[in-house]
Amino acid sequence: MSKIDKRFTILFSDEELMLLKHNANLRGMSVGELVRVSVQNEITHKSIADKLRALQKIYELGNQSSI
């Protein structure tokens, strides 16, 4: 994992912060770690979705060809 040395300010409502703290406690991690992991997961999932769309396009092209 890369060095964590950059800061980013995010504003949360009281309700959002309460949910973050609760979920972080359930997982045995800090709120900051939960936010970092959540961001990483969101980016990864989008990348996987993009890959699946590309594979679908390749599959469709293969079905259209006479090879």
C-alpha positions in Angstrom: 0.0 0.0 0.0 1.2 3.5 -0.8 2.2 6.0 1.8 -0.7 7.9 3.3 0.4 11.5 3.6 -2.2 13.7 1.9 -5.3 15.3 3.5 -8.7 15.9 2.1 -11.6 17.6 3.9 -15.0 16.1 3.6 -18.0 17.6 5.4 -20.6 15.1 6.8 -24.0 15.7 8.5 -24.4 14.5 12.1 -26.4 11.5 10.9 -23.7 10.5 8.3 -21.0 10.8 10.8 -22.9 8.7 13.3 -23.4 6.0 10.7 -19.7 6.2 9.7 -18.6 5.8 13.3 -21.0 3.0 13.9 -19.9 1.1 10.8 -16.2 1.7 11.6 -16.6 0.4 15.1 -18.4 -2.8 13.8 -15.4 -3.4 11.4 -12.8 -2.6 14.0 -11.3 0.3 12.0 -11.1 4.1 12.2 -13.6 6.3 10.3 -10.7 7.6 8.1 -9.8 4.0 7.2 -13.4 3.2 6.4 -13.7 6.2 4.1 -10.4 5.3 2.4 -11.5 1.7 1.9 -14.9 2.8 0.6 -13.4 5.1 -1.9 -11.0 2.4 -3.1 -13.8 -0.1 -3.4 -16.0 2.4 -5.4 -13.1 3.0 -7.8 -12.4 -0.7 -8.2 -16.0 -1.6 -8.8 -16.3 1.0 -11.5 -13.2 -0.4 -13.1 -14.6 -3.9 -13.1 -17.8 -2.7 -14.5 -15.9 -0.9 -17.3 -14.0 -4.2 -18.0 -17.2 -6.2 -18.1 -18.7 -3.7 -20.6 -15.6 -4.0 -22.8 -15.8 -7.8 -22.7 -19.4 -7.7 -23.6 -18.6 -5.5 -26.6 -15.8 -7.9 -27.7 -18.2 -10.8 -27.3 -20.8 -9.1 -29.5 -18.2 -8.3 -32.1 -17.2 -11.9 -32.1 -20.8 -13.0 -32.7 -21.1 -10.6 -35.6 -18.0 -11.8 -37.5 -17.9 -14.8 -39.8 -14.6 -16.1 -38.4 
